[in-house]
Every structure is written in C-alpha cells, then in structure tokens.
Amino acid sequence: MTTEQSPGAGPDTVVLVHGLWMTPRSWEHWVSYYEARGYRTLTPAYPGFEVEVEALRENPQVIADATVPETVDHLAGVIGGLDKPPIIMGHSFGGTLTQLLLARGLGAAGVVINSAPTEGVRVNPPSQIKSLFPVLNNPAKRHRAAGFTPEQFHYAFTNTLSREESDKVYERYHIPAPGSWVWAYGLIANFKPGHQETWVDYGNDARAPLLFITGGEDHIMPASVNRSNARHYAKSASLTEVFDFPGRSHWTCAEPGWEAVADKALDWAATHARTAVSSG
C-alpha cells in the first residue's frame, strides 16, 4: 500500500531536516520524489547554512558559530508558518532536531532516520566512538567547524559504498560540522548535570507519532542507539515505533535503494499522522 496526498485530507507538506556534515543538498533526491507523490517538500537549512556547500567550505565560521537553540527556533518558525502541521523528517542530528520540534507540539507525524540521540541515551557502540573520535580527539575543535577526511567520512557515513563511490559523495555533500555540537551532544553529553539543550519530555502524551528508521550497518549512529532512544518514549501514550533496514549505512537516504527508505518514511507518517487519509 502507498499513501498518496489528497487535497485537504491530511498533511500536505513534508519538512526534511538535514544532519551534521551535510546541508539541504543531501535531500535533493527526496524532494522531487515526494513532490511526484503530491507533497510540497521543504528542506530548511540551519541559520546561515542557506548558501551552497562550496561556500560553506570556503567560509566555515558560520558553522562554528551555530547553536542548537537558534536552529530549533528557526526550524520551528518555518513549520509554524505553514497552513497546517506537516510531516517532519530528520536524518542524523536532524533526527534530534525533529524530536525537539515534536516535543514543542509541532508536526502531524515525525520520522527520524539514523537519528542522533536526545539527552539520556547512554548507548555508545565502538563504531560510534571511532566515527566521532576525529572531532573529539582535540578540545580545540570544540570552538571550530570540524570536518572529516575522505577516509574518515567513508568509515562514518558511507561504509557500504566503495571508497571511489564514497569520495564522490564526500565531494558533493560534505561540509564541516559545529565542533561545539559534537562535544556538547556527543559521547560526553550524558555526563553533564542538569538538562541539556537536547532534552525532551519522553513521557509527553501529546507528541505526534514518531518512527525511528535504523540502518543495520550504520557506524556513526548504530541501530542500537536508535532503539535505545525509542525505548525512552515507552511511558508516553503517543505512538513510537522502530523499523530496521538491514545492511544500510548512515548514508541510507541516498545510497542505492534509498527509495525504499523514502517510501517507508512517507507511508508510515501519512498513515499515522493525526489527520491522515490513506488510499491504496
């Protein structure tokens, strides 16, 4: 069954939130794919990230200066300006941002794909530690825009691709990430006292339905991290589900077979959205 958009029947917009080391360009295949199914598809950038990949590489200071609260507020402003609640989808740290947006009462449904965790998820598999180590290995990077080398990117993002294929992905999409975000919300976040900026109320019964999509070969945000994140919502009456795609890397939204991921995300969200109408 596929769920197509019918005028006035439910969410008519999908908002796609990119993750770290990426820009809205990373969603370029999904935009036309979802538009062909009748959905307006928006890919808002983080504040200051609206320029092209190449410009951000040349002047990465805007990346170093980015903050999570400003980013969430900016995305919330985009979503709040729509005529009706959209479907919100986020990849990687975009998944964290999606959870924060849902926690604010935004969205008709949410899907997070290979999500970075919100506060309190203490599962840190070895592959995740290895993936993040190039940023966490030097405290000075906390105040910089911190990128991967092609080799590091291949391990963290595109390990199911050949090195040649990975290098093409790196050249088209990769930018540095805010080092402060990786330091503040990465492996050490859960050892700080008090609530952090990625805290959500896991028991919120009013939150929109939420699906976690995981990749079985994801190194930087392994399936175990996402399943642990999902379990934190167990006491909420709002629907939370997990769907695993075996054999897929962190680059699951664009590696071969990405259409199956896009279909699952949209079909689930449209079916479970608070005002969804299904047809098949």
Residue pairs with C-beta under 8 A, 6 or more apart in sequence:
1 267
1 278
1 280
2 37
2 263
2 267
2 280
3 266
3 267
3 270
3 271
3 276
3 278
3 279
3 280
4 37
4 38
4 279
5 11
5 12
5 37
5 38
5 39
5 270
6 38
6 277
6 279
9 275
9 276
9 277
10 108
10 270
10 273
10 275
10 276
10 277
11 39
11 84
11 85
11 86
11 87
11 108
11 109
11 269
11 270
11 273
11 275
11 276
12 38
12 39
12 40
12 83
12 84
12 86
13 39
13 40
13 41
13 42
13 82
13 84
13 86
13 87
14 34
14 39
14 40
14 41
14 42
14 86
14 87
14 88
14 89
14 266
14 269
15 42
15 43
15 44
15 75
15 78
15 79
15 86
15 87
15 88
15 89
15 107
16 24
16 27
16 30
16 31
16 41
16 42
16 43
16 89
16 90
16 91
16 94
17 44
17 75
17 88
17 89
17 90
17 91
17 94
17 95
17 97
17 98
17 101
18 24
18 26
18 27
18 43
18 45
18 46
18 90
18 91
18 92
18 94
19 26
19 90
19 91
19 92
19 93
19 94
19 95
19 116
20 92
20 93
20 116
20 177
20 178
20 181
20 182
21 147
21 148
21 153
21 157
21 174
21 175
21 176
21 177
22 91
22 92
22 173
22 174
22 175
23 45
23 49
23 52
23 53
23 56
23 173
23 175
24 43
24 44
24 45
24 49
25 52
25 53
25 172
25 173
26 91
26 173
26 253
26 254
27 41
27 43
27 253
29 253
29 254
29 258
29 262
30 41
30 253
30 258
30 262
31 41
31 43
33 259
33 262
34 41
34 262
34 266
35 41
37 266
39 87
39 266
42 78
42 86
44 74
44 75
44 78
46 66
46 71
46 74
47 66
47 70
47 71
47 74
48 62
48 63
48 65
48 66
49 56
49 62
49 63
49 66
53 172
53 173
53 174
53 175
56 62
56 63
56 175
56 176
57 175
57 176
60 144
60 145
60 175
60 176
61 145
63 145
63 175
63 176
63 177
63 178
64 143
64 144
64 145
64 176
64 178
64 179
64 180
65 178
66 178
66 181
67 180
68 97
68 100
68 181
68 184
68 185
68 197
68 198
69 197
71 97
72 97
72 100
72 101
72 104
75 97
75 101
76 101
76 104
76 106
79 85
79 86
79 88
79 101
79 106
79 107
80 106
84 108
84 275
85 106
85 107
85 108
85 208
85 274
86 107
86 108
87 107
87 108
87 109
87 110
87 111
87 266
87 269
87 270
87 273
88 98
88 101
88 102
88 106
88 107
88 109
88 110
88 111
88 208
89 98
89 110
89 111
89 112
89 113
89 265
89 269
90 96
90 97
90 98
90 99
90 110
90 111
90 112
90 113
90 115
91 112
91 113
91 114
91 115
91 253
92 113
92 114
92 115
92 116
92 220
92 221
92 250
93 116
93 181
93 185
94 112
94 115
95 112
95 113
95 114
95 115
95 116
95 212
95 221
96 112
96 115
96 116
96 117
96 118
96 185
96 198
98 107
98 110
98 111
98 112
98 115
99 110
99 112
99 115
99 118
99 200
99 210
99 229
100 118
100 198
100 200
101 107
101 110
102 110
102 200
102 207
102 208
102 210
103 200
103 201
103 204
103 207
105 206
105 207
106 208
107 208
108 208
108 269
108 273
108 274
108 275
108 276
109 208
109 209
109 210
109 211
109 268
109 269
109 270
109 272
109 273
109 274
109 276
110 208
110 209
110 210
110 211
110 269
111 210
111 211
111 213
111 265
111 268
111 269
112 210
112 211
112 212
112 213
112 226
113 213
113 252
113 253
113 261
113 265
114 213
114 214
114 215
114 218
114 220
114 221
114 226
114 250
114 252
115 212
115 221
115 225
115 226
115 229
116 185
116 221
117 123
117 198
117 221
117 225
117 226
117 228
117 229
118 198
118 199
118 200
118 229
118 232
119 189
119 190
119 195
119 196
119 198
119 199
119 200
120 190
120 199
120 202
120 232
121 190
121 225
121 228
121 229
121 232
122 190
122 228
123 224
123 225
123 228
124 187
124 225
125 222
125 224
125 225
127 219
127 220
127 222
128 187
128 219
128 220
128 221
128 222
128 225
129 187
130 155
130 219
131 152
131 155
131 156
131 219
131 220
132 156
132 182
132 186
132 187
132 220
134 146
134 148
134 149
134 152
135 141
135 146
135 177
135 179
135 182
135 183
135 186
136 182
136 183
136 186
136 187
136 188
139 183
141 179
141 182
141 183
142 179
142 180
142 183
143 179
143 180
144 176
144 179
145 175
145 176
145 177
145 178
145 179
146 176
146 177
146 178
146 179
146 182
147 174
147 175
147 176
147 177
148 156
148 157
148 170
148 174
150 163
150 166
150 167
150 170
153 166
153 169
153 170
153 174
154 161
154 163
154 166
154 167
154 170
155 219
156 219
156 220
156 250
157 166
157 169
157 219
157 220
157 249
157 250
157 251
158 165
158 166
158 169
158 170
158 249
158 250
158 251
158 255
159 217
159 219
159 249
159 250
160 217
160 247
160 248
160 249
160 251
160 255
161 169
161 249
161 251
161 255
169 251
169 254
184 196
184 197
185 196
185 197
185 198
189 196
189 198
202 232
202 233
202 234
202 235
202 236
203 235
203 236
204 236
204 238
205 236
205 237
205 238
206 238
207 233
207 236
207 238
208 238
208 273
208 274
209 238
209 239
209 240
209 241
209 269
209 272
209 273
209 274
210 230
210 233
210 238
210 239
210 240
210 241
211 240
211 241
211 242
211 243
211 265
211 268
211 269
211 272
212 226
212 227
212 229
212 230
212 240
212 241
212 242
212 243
213 226
213 242
213 243
213 244
213 245
213 252
213 261
213 264
213 265
214 222
214 223
214 226
214 227
214 242
214 243
214 244
214 245
215 223
215 245
215 247
215 248
215 249
215 250
215 252
216 223
216 244
216 245
216 246
216 247
216 248
217 246
217 247
217 248
217 249
218 248
218 249
218 250
218 252
219 249
219 250
220 250
221 250
223 244
226 242
227 242
230 240
230 241
230 242
233 240
234 240
239 272
241 268
243 264
243 268
245 252
245 260
245 261
245 264
248 255
248 257
248 261
249 255
252 258
252 261
253 261
253 262
269 276
270 276
270 278
271 278
